[in-house]
Structure formats: C-alpha cells, structure tokens
C-alpha cells in the first residue's frame, strides 16, 4: 500500500508538529481539531514556522507555498479521509 495522505487528529503542539513534519515529507496532510481556536492557532504556528525556514534560507518561498497547500485544516470529521490516521 502506498501512503499519500495522513490525517492527524488533534491540533495541539504535538499534532501540529506532526502535521508540519508530514507535509514537509511530501504527504498531503489533514489536521483535524474540534476546537476552532486551537485549529486557527495551529495554522498560524505552522505558517510562522515555515516562514522562519524561508527567512533562514532553509527553504525557498515556492516550497513554503507548496507545503502550505499540502496541509488542510478541518473541524469536520467527514473530511478526514486518509491512508493513515
């Protein structure tokens, strides 16, 4: 079985870190969280971390954009269709 998508349930510090790492590794990643405030905080933190990598020269802006497009933030369990949870 080939893994293309991952779903991370829980967007706290650990979940958002796993989602970011999965997206950096090239996986389409779903980050699921019931609490909208926590989900927004995770998205802000991930985007800030990626921008930091660009500023440090470890990533080019095009890579950052691609990775941001590979992460889908959702509070709807019905969107959680993935190869790995």
ZIZI-V150191 format. One record per pair of residues at least 24 apart in sequence whose ideal C-beta (glycine too) atoms are under 8 Angstrom apart, sorted by sequence separation. I is the first residue (numbers start at 1). J is the second residue. D is the distance in Angstrom with one decimal. If there is no record, write none. Layout:
((I	J	D) (I	J	D))
//
This chain:
((3	27	6.9) (4	28	6.1) (5	29	7.2) (6	30	7.1) (7	31	8.0) (8	32	6.8) (9	33	7.9) (11	35	7.9) (5	30	6.8) (7	32	6.1) (46	71	6.6) (12	38	6.6) (16	42	3.8) (20	46	4.9) (11	38	5.2) (15	42	7.1) (19	46	6.9) (11	39	5.0) (43	71	8.0) (16	45	5.8) (20	49	6.2) (11	41	7.6) (12	42	7.5) (16	46	5.8) (20	50	7.6) (43	73	5.1) (11	42	3.8) (42	73	7.0) (39	73	5.4) (39	74	7.7) (39	75	5.9) (36	75	5.8) (31	71	6.2) (33	73	7.7) (35	75	7.8) (29	70	6.0) (30	71	7.9) (31	72	7.1) (33	74	7.9) (34	75	6.0) (28	70	5.2) (29	71	4.9) (30	72	5.1) (31	73	5.2) (32	74	5.5) (33	75	6.1) (24	67	6.2) (27	70	7.1) (29	72	7.1) (31	74	7.2) (32	75	7.2) (23	67	4.9) (26	70	7.6) (28	72	7.5) (30	74	6.1) (32	77	6.8) (23	70	4.5) (32	79	7.4) (23	71	4.8) (32	80	5.2) (30	79	6.4) (30	80	5.7) (20	71	7.5) (30	81	7.9) (19	71	6.0) (30	82	5.7) (11	73	7.4) (9	80	7.4) (7	80	4.7) (7	81	7.6) (7	82	3.8) (5	81	7.5) (6	82	5.5) (9	85	6.6) (5	82	4.1) (6	83	7.0) (7	84	7.1) (5	83	5.2) (6	84	4.9) (7	85	4.8) (4	83	5.8) (5	84	7.5) (6	85	7.7) (3	83	4.6) (2	83	7.7) (3	84	5.6) (1	83	7.1))
//
